[in-house]
Amino acid sequence: MNFPPNIQKNDRVILFDGVCKLCNAWSNFIIKNDKKQQFKLCSVQSIEGKKILNHFQFPTEHFETMLYVEGNQYYQKSEAFFNVIKKLEMPWSLLTIFKILPKSLSDWLYDRIALNRYTLFGKYDYCRLPEADHQTRYISEK
C-alpha cells in the first residue's frame, strides 16, 4: 500500500487551513474533545501538509476543504466532518444524525461555509504554531 508521507497505516490525520480562524477553532475543538487522542492534526501550509496534499493530488496554493486521512484513504467536505465526528464521544457523535441529508446537500452546505470562512470568521496573518502541550498532536517530519 502506498501511504502519504508521514502517515502510518493506523493514523487518523485532519488537515486544516492554518490561517483560518474557524479551522483553528476546529483544531482546538478536536484537541479538547478527542479524549482518546486518536487524531493528529496538520496544517495545509506546513511542509508535511503540502506533501500529503501532493500525494492525493490536491492543490497546495489554495485549499477549500478540510481533508481527513485514515491510512492511505482520504475524505473531504461533509464526509470528512462526519467521519471525524462519529469517532468522538457523546454528545458530539450524535451530530452524525445529519448524515441522513443527501451528500450533495451536506457538501453544498459545507461549501457555503468553507468558501466564505475568511469573511465570516476572519483569518490570521500567519499559520499559528501548536501550543507546547499540544505538540504531540501535530504531524511532523519523521
C-alpha positions, -999 to +999 in steps of 0.1 A: +000+000+000+011+035-008+007+057+022+011+095+022+043+110+036+045+110+075+013+088+078+012+053+090-014+026+085-035+034+116-030+072+116-060+095+115-050+129+103-070+161+100-056+186+075-068+221+081-062+257+069-037+271+095-046+307+089-083+303+091-098+312+125-127+288+121-103+260+111-081+267+141-112+267+164-120+233+149-085+220+157-088+233+193-122+216+195-106+183+184-077+186+209-102+193+237-128+166+228-106+138+214-102+122+248-086+090+232-061+112+213-069+092+181-065+122+157-034+140+146-035+175+131-016+190+102-018+225+087-021+225+049+005+254+049+032+232+066+058+212+046+042+180+059+007+192+049+018+201+014+034+166+009+001+150+019-018+172-004+006+164-033+002+127-026-036+129-031-031+154-060-048+183-043-036+219-049-012+233-024-016+271-030-052+274-021-073+249-002-111+250+002-119+219+023-108+200+053-092+167+044-094+138+067-069+109+061-071+074+075-040+054+065-040+057+027-076+068+022-089+104+024-123+121+029-132+156+022-160+182+028-190+168+048-178+132+045-146+143+064-166+161+090-189+131+096-160+106+097-143+127+124-174+134+145-185+098+146-153+089+164-157+114+191-175+106+224-211+116+232-227+141+227-206+151+197-211+118+179-248+125+178-242+150+151-239+121+127-277+122+126-273+149+099-258+123+077-293+115+067-291+146+045-282+138+009-244+141+004-250+167-023-269+189+002-244+184+030-215+192+007-233+222-006-238+235+030-202+227+038-190+246+007-210+277+017-191+279+050-157+268+036-158+293+007-168+322+029-148+312+060-124+342+059-152+367+055-174+350+082-147+342+108-115+360+098-080+348+092-046+351+108-017+368+091+004+336+097-001+300+104-004+296+142+021+272+159+008+245+182+009+252+219+037+234+237+014+209+255-003+200+221+029+195+202+024+157+200-010+161+184+005+176+152+023+157+124+060+165+119+087+151+097+098+116+107 
